[in-house]
Amino acid sequence: MAMPNKKRRMKRRISKPKSCRMCENKINYIDFKDADFLKKFQTEKGRILPRRITGTCLKHQKMLSIAVKRARIISVVL
């Protein structure tokens, strides 16, 4: 016996648009030696958080990922 199809109503979450913190502070370069700053954009296991969670723009997300990867190589951020 198959269950009749029930229409589910999906509730949309209304969220405010996230703005890039680095654009607001006019940051042109992300230093890979600034471990405290880089830790804000990583999970506990060290993975880089995506743009949709952090709210960074594409330009700064690319700079952020490069800085984190450089810091991993020289072991500034674990």
Helices and strands as residue ranges (DSSP letters): H 21-24, H 35-39, H 51-54, H 58-73
